[in-house]
Amino acid sequence: MTEAARSVAHRPCAATARNPPLSAWYEWSLSAQEPFPDLADTAHNHQLTPHELRLTADQACSDGDLDAARRDIGAAIDGYRNAADEWGLADALAVKGSIARAAGEIDVAAENYREALSIFNILGDKPSTIRLYRALGETDFAAGDYAAVTALCREALRLVPGDPVLLTGLGYASWYEGRLADALTYLTQALSAEGDNQPALSARGQVEAEAGHPAYALTDLDRALALNAPDAAEEEADLRSARALVLAQLDRPADAETELSAAFSLHPQHARTLLRAAQIRLRSGDQAAARSLLKEALTATPPLPPGLAAKARALLDPLPG
């Protein structure tokens, strides 16, 4: 395989659904410097090489044809094994993991990523090893295994101390497990390394809101909103519901209601918005409304992360009715 072929700038295939906030971890595919060749005719004239099969698998995944992508990447893996090309094998396994991730097969994706990671570690390919740590972390995050995310990030940080993506991952995992002080520490470290890190700003602002630090939270949330992608409605809903909670904490109830309405219009029945709406109702003394909202938050899909679910239950338990 050529050096250009080995210089991969990894991205997910286009069939992948929206990832959790750590989507920067999930990057595995071809570099723009190596354009996809036209293999339509050559496929009839000669047996495709493992590298060509890897290319066709990636293209099939981008086109949404996951069956063809699985078939071609499986053939590529067999070819690399037969040729004893360990780097090519690891790369193809990583692509297979991304195809499984696009299909929602989290366990299969993790299995392939781990096998690829093991080979890259043996080969001493540090950049690819780090990418696989990130891909695995994102996969574990999608599966809700925040303890595994924490372990992976800490392991990877020994290779790249201070990496803002990994620190952001630690921050999210800590937040979702309810360890707010740890989350603030990791997210602040991430932002010290990369000041315009939107996921870190978003998370730190929301954690600060939950921890009752409204002034700091408002600054981070406003910056995160300014950097948010225009089509990221779920992320904007989270930011606006957090702003609503902060504005309520600052005794600005009318502004809080405006932001809360905006959050619900962006993502109706979103668990985090329901939880924050309940907290706002509790501040105004409306226990009946708060109870109803908390029960909805605890049964919403997708569910609240463990730390936020525990908070919702703690708020709900003492309420009458």
C-alpha positions in Angstrom: 0.0 0.0 0.0 1.3 3.5 -0.8 2.2 6.1 1.8 -0.7 8.2 0.5 -3.1 5.3 1.2 -1.8 5.1 4.7 -2.2 8.8 5.3 -5.9 8.5 6.3 -7.9 11.5 7.6 -10.7 9.6 9.3 -14.4 10.5 9.1 -17.6 8.5 9.6 -19.4 7.3 6.5 -22.4 9.4 5.5 -24.9 6.8 6.6 -24.1 7.4 10.3 -26.8 9.0 12.4 -26.1 12.0 14.6 -23.6 11.1 17.3 -23.5 12.1 20.9 -21.6 15.3 21.8 -18.3 13.5 21.3 -18.7 13.1 17.6 -15.2 14.4 17.0 -14.0 11.1 18.3 -15.7 9.1 15.6 -13.5 9.7 12.6 -12.4 6.9 10.4 -12.3 6.9 6.6 -10.4 8.1 3.5 -8.3 11.3 3.0 -9.4 13.9 0.5 -5.9 13.6 -1.0 -6.8 10.1 -2.3 -9.9 10.5 -4.5 -12.2 7.5 -4.8 -11.4 5.7 -8.1 -14.0 4.6 -10.7 -14.0 0.8 -10.2 -17.2 0.1 -12.1 -15.4 -1.3 -15.1 -12.2 -2.7 -13.5 -14.3 -4.9 -11.2 -15.3 -6.9 -14.3 -11.8 -7.2 -15.6 -9.7 -8.2 -12.6 -10.1 -9.3 -9.0 -10.1 -6.2 -6.8 -7.2 -5.8 -4.4 -7.8 -5.5 -0.7 -7.3 -1.8 -0.9 -9.8 -1.4 -3.7 -12.3 -3.5 -1.7 -11.7 -1.2 1.2 -12.5 1.8 -1.0 -15.7 0.2 -2.4 -16.8 -0.6 1.1 -16.3 3.0 2.2 -18.2 4.2 -0.8 -21.0 1.8 -0.2 -21.4 2.9 3.4 -21.4 6.5 2.3 -24.2 5.6 -0.2 -26.1 3.9 2.6 -25.7 0.4 1.1 -24.6 -1.3 4.3 -24.9 -4.9 3.0 -22.5 -4.1 0.2 -20.2 -2.3 2.6 -20.1 -5.3 4.9 -19.5 -7.7 2.0 -16.6 -5.7 0.6 -14.9 -4.9 3.8 -15.1 -8.6 4.8 -13.3 -9.5 1.6 -10.8 -6.7 2.1 -10.0 -8.1 5.6 -9.5 -11.6 4.2 -7.2 -10.2 1.6 -5.1 -8.2 4.1 -4.8 -11.3 6.4 -3.7 -13.5 3.5 -1.1 -10.9 2.5 0.1 -10.5 6.1 -0.4 -6.7 5.7 -1.0 -5.8 9.4 -1.5 -2.1 8.9 -4.0 -2.7 6.1 -5.8 -5.2 8.3 -6.1 -2.8 11.2 -7.3 0.0 8.9 -9.9 -2.4 7.4 -11.1 -3.5 10.8 -11.5 0.1 11.8 -13.6 0.7 8.7 -15.7 -2.4 9.5 -16.2 -0.9 13.0 -17.5 2.3 11.4 -19.9 0.4 9.1 -21.2 -1.4 12.2 -21.5 1.9 14.0 -23.5 3.3 11.1 -25.8 0.3 11.3 -26.4 0.8 15.0 -24.4 -2.4 15.9 -22.6 -0.9 18.9 -21.1 -4.2 20.2 -19.8 -5.2 16.8 -18.3 -1.8 16.2 -16.5 -1.9 19.6 -15.2 -5.4 18.9 -13.7 -4.3 15.6 -12.3 -1.1 16.9 -10.6 -3.0 19.8 -9.0 -5.5 17.4 -7.7 -2.6 15.2 -6.5 -0.8 18.3 -4.5 -3.8 19.4 -2.7 -4.1 16.0 -2.0 -0.4 15.8 -0.5 -0.5 19.3 1.8 -3.4 18.3 2.8 -1.5 15.1 3.6 1.6 17.1 1.3 3.8 15.0 0.6 6.5 17.5 -1.8 8.7 15.4 -3.9 5.7 14.4 -3.9 4.4 18.0 -5.2 7.7 19.3 -8.0 7.8 16.6 -9.0 4.3 17.7 -9.2 5.4 21.3 -11.5 8.2 20.3 -13.6 6.0 18.1 -13.9 3.4 20.9 -14.7 6.1 23.4 -17.5 7.5 21.2 -18.9 4.0 20.8 -18.9 3.3 24.5 -20.5 6.7 25.0 -23.3 5.8 22.6 -23.8 2.5 24.5 -24.0 4.5 27.8 -20.9 2.8 29.3 -19.5 6.0 30.9 -17.1 4.0 33.1 -15.5 2.5 30.0 -15.3 6.0 28.4 -13.5 7.2 31.5 -11.0 4.3 31.5 -10.3 4.7 27.7 -9.8 8.5 28.0 -7.4 8.1 30.9 -5.4 5.4 29.1 -5.2 7.5 25.9 -4.2 10.6 27.8 -1.0 8.8 28.8 -0.1 8.9 25.0 -1.3 12.5 24.5 -1.4 14.4 27.8 -3.7 17.4 27.6 -5.6 16.3 24.5 -8.7 18.5 24.5 -10.9 15.9 22.8 -10.0 13.3 25.4 -10.4 15.7 28.3 -13.9 16.7 26.9 -14.7 13.0 26.8 -13.8 12.7 30.5 -15.8 15.7 31.3 -19.0 14.4 29.6 -18.6 10.9 31.2 -18.1 12.5 34.6 -21.2 14.8 34.1 -23.4 11.9 32.9 -22.4 9.9 36.0 -23.3 12.8 38.3 -19.7 13.7 39.3 -20.1 17.5 38.6 -16.8 18.6 40.3 -14.8 16.2 38.2 -16.6 17.2 35.1 -15.9 20.9 35.7 -12.2 20.1 36.2 -11.8 18.1 33.0 -13.9 20.5 30.9 -11.9 23.5 32.2 -8.7 21.7 31.3 -10.1 21.0 27.8 -11.0 24.7 27.3 -7.6 25.8 28.5 -6.1 23.7 25.6 -8.8 24.8 23.1 -10.8 27.8 24.0 -13.4 27.5 21.2 -14.1 23.8 21.9 -17.9 23.9 21.5 -18.8 20.6 23.1 -16.7 21.5 26.1 -18.3 24.9 26.4 -21.7 23.4 26.1 -21.1 20.7 28.7 -19.4 23.1 31.2 -22.2 25.6 30.9 -24.8 22.9 31.5 -22.8 21.5 34.5 -22.5 25.0 35.9 -26.2 25.5 35.6 -26.9 22.2 37.4 -24.3 23.1 40.1 -26.0 26.5 40.7 -23.3 28.8 39.3 -25.5 30.9 37.0 -23.2 33.7 36.1 -20.4 31.4 34.9 -23.0 29.1 33.2 -24.6 32.0 31.2 -21.2 33.0 29.8 -20.4 29.5 28.6 -23.8 28.8 27.3 -23.9 31.9 25.2 -20.5 31.1 23.7 -21.6 27.6 23.0 -24.8 28.8 21.3 -22.7 31.2 19.1 -20.5 28.2 18.0 -23.3 25.7 17.6 -23.9 24.1 14.2 -27.1 25.6 12.5 -28.7 22.1 12.1 -27.9 20.8 15.6 -31.4 21.2 17.0 -31.0 18.8 19.9 -27.8 20.5 21.1 -29.5 23.9 20.8 -32.5 22.6 22.9 -30.1 21.5 25.6 -28.3 24.9 25.6 -31.6 26.8 25.7 -33.1 24.7 28.5 -29.9 25.2 30.5 -30.2 28.9 29.8 -33.8 28.8 31.0 -32.7 27.2 34.3 -29.9 29.8 34.7 -32.3 32.7 34.1 -34.7 31.3 36.7 -31.8 31.1 39.1 -31.1 34.8 38.4 -34.7 35.7 39.1 -35.6 36.5 35.5 -38.7 34.3 35.2 -40.1 35.9 32.0 -36.8 35.3 30.2 -36.6 31.8 31.6 -40.0 31.0 30.1 -39.0 32.4 26.7 -36.0 30.1 26.6 -37.9 27.1 27.9 -40.5 27.5 25.1 -37.7 27.7 22.6 -36.2 24.5 23.9 -39.5 22.6 23.8 -40.2 23.9 20.2 -36.8 22.6 19.1 -37.1 19.2 20.7 -40.5 18.3 22.3 -40.5 15.7 25.1 -36.7 15.8 25.4 -35.8 14.3 28.8 -33.3 17.0 29.7 -35.6 19.8 28.9 -38.4 18.2 30.9 -36.0 17.9 33.9 -35.0 21.5 33.7 -38.6 22.6 33.2 -39.5 20.7 36.4 -36.7 22.5 38.3 -38.0 25.9 37.1 -41.5 24.9 38.3 -40.2 24.0 41.7 -38.5 27.4 42.0 -41.9 29.0 41.4 -43.6 26.7 43.9 -45.7 24.7 41.3 -45.1 21.2 42.8 -47.9 19.5 40.8 -46.5 20.7 37.5 -42.9 19.8 38.6 -44.0 16.3 39.6 -45.7 15.7 36.2 -42.6 16.9 34.4 -40.2 14.8 36.4 -42.2 11.7 35.8 -42.2 12.4 32.1 -38.4 13.1 32.2 -37.8 9.7 33.8 -39.8 7.8 31.2 -38.7 9.8 28.1 -36.7 8.2 25.2 -33.8 8.4 25.0 -33.5 8.2 28.8 -31.6 10.6 31.0 -28.0 9.7 31.8 -27.5 8.0 35.2 -26.5 11.2 37.1 -29.4 13.2 35.7 -31.8 10.4 36.3 -30.7 10.2 39.9 -31.2 14.0 40.3 -34.7 13.7 38.8 -35.6 10.9 41.3 -34.2 12.9 44.2 -36.4 15.8 43.2 -39.5 13.7 42.7 -39.4 11.5 45.8 -40.4 14.2 48.4 -43.1 15.7 46.3 -46.7 15.0 47.4 -49.0 12.9 45.2 
